[in-house]
Amino acid sequence: MTATLPSTAPVQRLDRKLVAIGAVVVLGAIMSIVDATAVNVATRTLAEDFGASITTVQWVLTGYMLGLAGVIPVTGWATERFGARRVWIAALLLFLAGSLLAGAAWSMPSLIAFRVVQGIGGGMIIPVAQTILAQAAGPERMGRVMGFIGMPMLLGSVAGPVAGGLIISTAGWRWIFFANLPLGVIAIVAALRLLPRSPSRPTRLDVRGLLLLCTGVTAFVYGTTEAGRPGALDAPRTWAILGAAAVLIGLYVLHARNRQALIDISLFRNRAFTAAAVTNVVVAVALFGVLVLLPLYWQIVRGHGPLATGLLLVPQAAGAAVAMPLAGRLTDRLGAGVVVPTGIVLGLLGTAAYTQIHAATSPVLLAAALFVIGLGLGATIMPSMAAAYQALPGPLIPRATSAINTLQRMGASVGTTALAVILQHEITVRSPRLAGSALAPLPDEARLQVAPLLATAFSHAFWIALVIGAIAIVPALLLPRK
C-alpha cells in the first residue's frame, strides 16, 4: 500500500491585468512619497529664498504631514461612496494641483498652504491604492501584491533626499514640485485606461466621527511634531495639544462603539486583523525612529551632506527590494505568522550593529547592517498588512485600510518624536553646550571635537529603537499561519 502525500493548493499566479494595476498605483505612490521626502533637503534653500527662519520653513514639512494625517481616516468612507478608482484619480488631481501651486508659491504662507493641499491629496493616494490592489488580488495573492505598494514606501525615503539634492543643485527647488506634473499626467491617463471600475454604494457620512477623529489625529500628529523640538516637552502648550488629541480620539471610540462609524472599530474583534494592526504600529514606531537616526548620524557625526547621506542609505532600499518579492510569495504560501517574525529578527540583527557605532565605524560594516535592516523591513510591513486584509471579506477592506493607515501614521509620529527627543537628551547629557540646539549638522571643527560623544548618544538611541522593535515580535507571533 502506498502512502498518500498531503497536497497543497497551487498559489495563483499574478496575471498581466493585476501587474498592470500594480504598476499604475505604484507610479502615483512613488511620486507622492519621493516628493514628501525630497522637500526635507530644501529647508535651508527655502529659508534663504524667502528670507524666513528655519522654524517657519519647518511648517512646509509640518503642513504636508497635517494634511496627510487629517484625510486618512475619511478615505475608507470615500472609497465606499464613490468607488476606489474615482477617489484615487481625484486624490492624484488634488496632489498635482497642490504641486503646481507650491512650485509657483510667491511667499512662505502661500507655500505652506499649498503644501497642505498637496498633503490632503497625497494622504489618500496610498490607502486607496492598497484598497485597489487588495480587492483585485484576493486573499490568495495578497502577500505578493502588497509588495507592489510596499516598495515605493521603503524606497521613497531613500530616493527622495537624493532626488531633492540633485534637483536643487541643478534646476532649483521649484522643480521638486513641477517634476510631479508630467508623471502625474501619465499616472492619470494610465488609471483611466487600466484601473478597473470599482462599485460604489450610497453610504452615510459619519459627520460627528469625522470631526472627532480627523481633528484628533491631526492634533496628535501636530502635538508629537512639536514635542520633538528642543525644549517643547517642558511647554504646557505641547501637553495641551496632546491632551486634546487624546480626548478627541477617546470620544471617537465611545461614539463608534455601536454604529457604523468613519472607522469601524468592530474590525478589531478579529484576532488576525488586530495582531496585524498592532504589529504594523509597533514596527512603524521603530522604523520611523530609525529613519530619523540614520541620516542624522551621517550628517551630524560624519559630516556628510544631504546627497551623500541619501546615497549612504541605499543599502536599506536594496535589502528591501531583495526581500519583498520573496516575502510576498512566502506569505501567500506559509502565512504572515512565519514570515513577519523572521523579518523582525533580521531587522533587529541589523539594528544591533548600530548600537555599537562610534565616530569612525567602518562605512562597509554600516552598509552591510543597513542591508540586513532592509531585508527585515521588506519581510515585515507589507506581509503584516497582507495578513490584515486576508482576514477580512472584500467589502470591509476600504475601512480596514483607513484604520491601519491611521494607526501607522500615528505610530510613525510617535517613533519620529520619541527617538528625536531621546537623541537630543543623550546629546545634552554628553555635551551640555549643545543643549537646546536643533539636530543640525555642525561646522567641521566643532564636529570633530564632539564626534565621539555624539556617536555614543546615537548608540544609546539605537538601543531604544532595538527594544521597541523587539516588542513587535509579540503580536507578530499571533499572525495567522497558512
C-alpha positions in Angstrom: 0.0 0.0 0.0 1.4 3.4 -0.9 1.2 6.4 1.3 -0.7 9.4 0.1 1.3 12.6 0.5 -0.6 15.7 1.6 -1.2 18.2 -1.2 -1.2 21.9 -1.2 -3.3 24.1 -3.4 -1.2 25.9 -6.0 -0.5 29.6 -5.4 -2.3 31.7 -8.0 -0.1 33.5 -10.4 0.0 37.2 -10.9 -1.7 37.8 -14.2 -1.0 40.6 -16.6 -4.0 42.6 -15.6 -3.1 42.6 -11.9 0.5 43.6 -12.7 -0.8 46.5 -14.8 -3.0 47.7 -11.9 0.0 47.4 -9.6 2.2 49.4 -12.0 -0.3 52.2 -12.2 -0.9 52.7 -8.5 2.9 52.4 -7.7 3.6 55.3 -10.1 1.3 57.5 -8.0 2.6 56.2 -4.7 6.3 56.7 -5.7 5.5 60.3 -6.8 3.9 61.3 -3.6 6.5 59.7 -1.3 9.5 60.9 -3.2 8.1 64.4 -3.2 7.4 64.3 0.5 11.0 63.3 1.4 12.7 65.4 -1.3 11.4 68.6 0.3 13.2 67.7 3.5 16.6 68.7 2.0 15.3 72.0 0.7 14.6 73.7 4.1 17.8 75.9 4.1 17.3 76.8 0.4 13.7 77.9 1.1 14.8 79.9 4.2 17.3 81.8 2.0 15.0 82.4 -0.9 12.1 83.6 1.2 14.1 85.3 4.0 12.4 83.1 6.6 13.6 81.4 9.7 14.2 77.6 9.8 11.3 77.4 12.3 8.9 78.9 9.8 10.2 76.8 7.0 9.6 73.7 9.1 5.9 74.4 8.5 6.4 73.5 4.9 7.0 69.9 6.1 4.5 70.0 9.0 1.7 71.4 6.9 2.1 68.5 4.5 2.1 65.9 7.3 -1.0 67.5 8.9 -2.9 67.5 5.6 -1.9 63.8 5.1 -2.8 62.7 8.6 -6.1 64.5 8.7 -7.5 63.0 5.5 -6.5 59.3 6.0 -9.5 58.4 8.3 -12.0 59.5 5.6 -10.5 57.6 2.7 -12.4 54.4 3.6 -15.8 56.1 3.5 -14.9 58.0 0.3 -13.8 54.7 -1.4 -17.1 53.0 -0.5 -19.2 56.1 -1.5 -17.6 57.0 -4.8 -15.5 53.9 -5.8 -11.8 53.4 -5.4 -10.9 54.3 -9.0 -12.6 57.7 -8.8 -11.2 58.5 -5.4 -7.7 57.6 -6.5 -7.8 59.8 -9.6 -9.3 62.7 -7.6 -6.6 62.3 -5.0 -3.9 62.4 -7.7 -5.5 65.5 -9.3 -5.5 67.2 -5.9 -1.9 66.3 -5.3 -0.9 67.7 -8.7 -2.9 70.9 -8.1 -1.0 71.3 -4.8 2.3 70.6 -6.6 1.6 73.2 -9.3 0.6 75.8 -6.8 3.6 75.0 -4.4 6.0 75.3 -7.3 4.6 78.7 -8.1 4.4 79.9 -4.5 5.2 83.6 -4.0 5.6 83.7 -0.2 6.2 81.3 2.7 2.5 81.4 3.8 1.3 80.5 0.3 3.8 77.7 0.1 2.7 76.3 3.4 -1.0 76.5 2.4 -0.3 74.7 -0.9 1.7 72.0 0.9 -1.4 71.3 3.0 -3.4 70.8 -0.3 -0.6 68.5 -1.5 -0.8 66.6 1.7 -4.5 66.1 1.5 -4.2 64.6 -2.0 -1.1 62.6 -1.0 -2.7 61.2 2.1 -5.4 59.5 0.1 -3.1 58.1 -2.7 -1.5 55.2 -0.8 -4.5 54.0 1.3 -6.8 53.9 -1.8 -4.0 52.2 -3.8 -3.9 49.5 -1.2 -7.6 49.0 -1.4 -7.5 48.7 -5.2 -4.7 46.1 -5.1 -6.3 44.1 -2.2 -9.7 43.9 -3.9 -8.1 43.0 -7.2 -5.8 40.3 -5.8 -8.0 38.4 -3.4 -6.6 36.6 -0.3 -4.5 34.0 -2.3 -2.3 36.7 -3.9 -2.4 39.3 -1.1 1.2 38.9 0.1 2.7 39.4 -3.3 0.6 42.4 -4.4 1.2 44.2 -1.2 4.9 44.3 -2.3 3.8 46.5 -5.2 2.8 49.3 -2.9 5.4 48.5 -0.2 8.4 49.0 -2.4 7.8 52.8 -3.0 7.1 53.3 0.7 10.5 52.0 1.6 12.4 53.2 -1.5 10.9 56.7 -1.4 12.6 57.6 1.9 15.9 56.9 0.2 15.3 58.2 -3.3 13.6 61.4 -2.1 16.7 63.1 -0.5 18.9 62.1 -3.4 16.4 63.4 -6.0 15.8 66.6 -3.9 19.6 67.2 -3.7 20.0 66.8 -7.4 17.1 69.0 -8.4 18.0 71.8 -6.0 21.6 71.8 -7.3 20.7 71.8 -11.0 17.2 73.3 -11.6 16.1 74.9 -8.3 13.7 73.9 -5.5 10.6 74.8 -7.5 11.2 71.8 -9.8 10.8 69.4 -6.8 7.1 70.2 -7.3 6.9 70.8 -11.0 8.5 67.5 -11.7 5.4 65.8 -10.4 3.2 67.2 -13.2 4.3 65.0 -16.2 4.5 61.9 -14.0 1.0 62.7 -12.6 -0.5 63.1 -16.1 0.9 59.8 -17.1 -0.5 58.1 -14.0 -4.0 59.6 -14.6 -4.1 58.5 -18.2 -2.9 55.0 -17.2 -5.5 54.9 -14.4 -8.3 55.8 -16.8 -7.3 53.0 -19.2 -6.1 50.3 -16.8 -7.8 50.6 -13.4 -11.0 48.6 -13.0 -14.2 50.5 -12.4 -15.0 49.8 -8.7 -18.5 49.6 -7.3 -19.9 52.5 -5.2 -22.8 52.5 -2.9 -24.7 55.2 -1.0 -23.1 55.4 2.4 -23.9 58.0 5.1 -21.0 60.1 6.1 -20.4 59.9 9.9 -20.0 63.7 10.4 -19.6 63.6 14.1 -17.0 60.8 13.8 -15.3 62.8 11.0 -15.0 65.9 13.3 -13.8 63.9 16.3 -11.3 61.5 14.6 -9.8 63.7 11.8 -9.3 66.6 14.3 -7.9 64.2 16.9 -5.5 62.6 14.6 -4.3 65.9 13.2 -3.9 67.3 16.7 -1.9 64.2 17.7 0.4 64.4 14.7 0.9 68.2 15.3 1.5 67.6 19.0 4.1 64.9 18.5 5.8 67.0 15.9 6.0 69.9 18.3 7.2 67.6 21.1 10.2 66.7 19.0 11.5 70.3 19.0 14.2 71.2 21.7 12.6 72.2 25.0 9.0 71.6 23.7 8.3 68.9 26.3 8.6 71.5 29.0 5.9 73.7 27.4 2.3 73.4 28.7 1.1 74.1 25.2 2.6 70.8 23.9 0.9 68.8 26.5 -2.4 70.7 26.0 -2.4 69.7 22.3 -1.6 66.1 23.0 -4.2 66.0 25.8 -6.9 67.5 23.4 -5.9 64.8 20.8 -6.3 62.0 23.4 -9.7 63.4 24.4 -11.0 63.7 20.8 -9.8 60.2 19.9 -11.3 58.7 23.1 -14.6 60.4 22.4 -14.5 58.9 18.9 -14.0 55.4 20.3 -17.1 55.9 22.5 -19.0 57.3 19.6 -18.1 54.4 17.3 -18.9 51.5 19.6 -22.4 50.7 18.5 -22.7 52.2 15.0 -21.1 52.1 11.5 -18.7 55.0 12.1 -16.0 56.5 9.9 -13.6 53.8 11.0 -15.3 50.6 12.2 -13.7 49.7 15.5 -15.5 46.3 15.4 -12.8 45.3 12.9 -10.6 44.8 16.0 -12.7 41.9 17.2 -11.0 39.9 14.5 -7.8 38.5 16.1 -5.8 38.2 12.9 -6.6 41.8 11.9 -5.8 43.1 15.4 -2.5 41.3 15.5 -1.6 42.7 12.1 -2.6 46.2 13.1 -0.6 46.1 16.3 2.4 44.7 14.5 2.2 47.5 12.0 2.0 50.2 14.6 5.0 48.9 16.6 7.1 48.4 13.5 6.1 51.9 12.3 7.3 53.3 15.7 10.7 51.5 15.4 11.1 52.1 11.6 10.4 55.8 11.5 12.5 56.3 14.6 15.5 54.5 12.9 14.8 56.6 9.8 15.3 59.7 11.9 18.5 58.5 13.4 20.3 57.1 10.3 20.6 60.3 8.2 21.3 62.4 11.3 24.2 60.2 12.2 25.8 60.6 8.8 25.2 64.3 8.8 26.0 65.3 12.4 28.7 62.8 13.4 30.3 62.1 10.0 29.7 65.5 8.4 28.1 64.3 5.1 25.7 66.5 3.0 22.2 65.5 2.1 23.1 64.0 -1.3 25.9 61.8 0.1 23.6 60.8 3.0 20.9 59.7 0.7 23.4 57.5 -1.2 24.6 56.0 2.0 21.1 54.9 2.8 20.7 53.0 -0.5 21.7 49.6 1.1 18.4 49.7 3.1 16.4 50.1 -0.1 18.4 47.3 -1.8 17.7 44.9 1.1 14.0 45.7 0.9 14.0 45.2 -2.8 15.6 41.8 -2.4 13.3 40.7 0.4 9.9 41.9 -0.7 9.2 39.6 -3.7 10.3 36.5 -1.7 8.5 37.6 1.4 5.3 38.2 -0.5 5.4 34.7 -2.1 6.2 33.1 1.2 3.3 35.0 2.9 0.9 33.5 0.4 2.3 30.0 0.9 3.1 29.9 4.6 1.3 32.8 6.2 2.4 36.0 7.8 2.9 34.3 11.1 6.0 32.6 9.7 7.4 35.5 7.5 6.9 38.5 9.8 8.7 37.2 12.9 11.6 36.3 10.7 11.7 39.8 9.2 11.6 41.3 12.7 14.5 39.2 13.8 16.5 40.3 10.7 15.7 43.9 11.4 16.8 43.6 15.0 20.1 42.0 13.9 20.8 44.9 11.6 19.8 47.5 14.2 22.0 45.8 16.8 25.1 46.6 14.8 24.2 50.3 15.0 24.0 50.1 18.8 27.8 49.7 18.6 28.6 52.7 16.4 31.4 55.2 17.1 32.8 58.2 15.3 34.8 56.1 12.8 32.8 52.9 12.4 33.5 51.3 9.0 31.0 52.5 6.3 31.2 49.0 4.9 30.0 47.4 8.1 27.2 50.0 8.5 26.2 49.4 4.9 26.0 45.7 5.5 23.9 46.2 8.6 21.7 48.6 6.8 21.1 46.0 4.1 20.1 43.5 6.8 17.7 46.1 8.2 16.2 46.5 4.7 15.8 42.7 4.4 13.9 42.8 7.7 11.6 45.7 6.7 10.9 44.0 3.3 9.7 40.9 5.2 7.7 42.8 7.9 5.5 45.7 6.9 3.7 44.5 3.8 3.3 40.9 4.9 1.7 42.0 8.1 -0.6 44.3 6.2 -1.5 41.5 3.8 -2.4 39.4 6.8 -4.9 42.1 7.9 -6.6 42.1 4.5 -6.6 38.3 4.2 -8.6 38.1 7.5 -11.5 40.2 6.2 -14.1 39.9 3.4 -13.7 42.3 0.5 -16.4 44.9 1.4 -14.6 45.6 4.7 -11.2 46.4 3.1 -11.7 50.2 2.5 -12.5 50.8 6.2 -9.7 48.4 7.2 -7.3 50.4 5.0 -8.2 53.6 6.7 -7.8 52.0 10.2 -4.4 50.6 9.5 -3.0 53.7 7.8 -4.3 56.0 10.5 -2.7 53.8 13.2 0.5 53.6 11.1 0.7 57.4 10.7 0.3 57.9 14.4 2.9 55.2 15.1 5.3 57.0 12.7 4.7 60.3 14.5 5.5 58.7 17.9 8.6 57.0 16.6 9.9 60.1 15.0 9.3 62.2 18.0 10.4 59.7 20.6 13.8 58.9 19.0 14.4 62.6 18.2 13.7 63.6 21.9 15.8 60.7 23.2 18.7 61.6 20.9 18.5 65.3 21.9 18.6 64.2 25.6 21.6 61.9 25.1 23.5 64.7 23.3 22.6 67.2 26.0 23.9 64.8 28.7 27.2 64.3 27.0 27.7 67.8 25.6 25.8 70.4 27.6 26.9 73.2 25.3 24.7 71.7 22.6 21.7 71.7 24.9 18.6 73.1 23.2 20.2 73.2 19.8 18.5 71.8 16.7 19.6 68.5 15.4 21.5 70.1 12.5 25.0 69.5 11.0 27.9 71.2 12.8 30.9 73.0 11.4 33.7 70.6 10.7 36.0 71.9 13.6 33.2 71.7 16.2 32.0 68.3 14.8 35.4 66.7 15.1 35.7 67.8 18.8 32.4 66.3 19.9 32.0 63.5 17.3 32.9 60.7 19.8 30.4 62.0 22.3 27.7 62.4 19.6 28.4 58.8 18.4 27.8 57.5 21.9 24.5 59.4 22.0 23.4 57.8 18.8 24.4 54.4 20.0 22.1 54.7 23.1 19.2 56.0 20.9 19.6 52.9 18.6 19.4 50.7 21.7 15.9 52.2 22.4 14.9 51.6 18.7 16.1 48.0 19.2 13.9 47.5 22.3 10.9 48.9 20.5 11.4 46.7 17.5 11.7 43.6 19.8 8.3 44.3 21.2 6.8 43.8 17.7 7.7 40.1 18.0 4.8 39.5 20.4 1.9 40.5 18.1 3.7 39.0 15.1 3.7 35.6 16.7 -0.2 35.8 16.8 -0.4 36.4 13.0 -2.1 33.5 11.1 -0.1 30.7 9.6 -1.4 29.1 6.4 
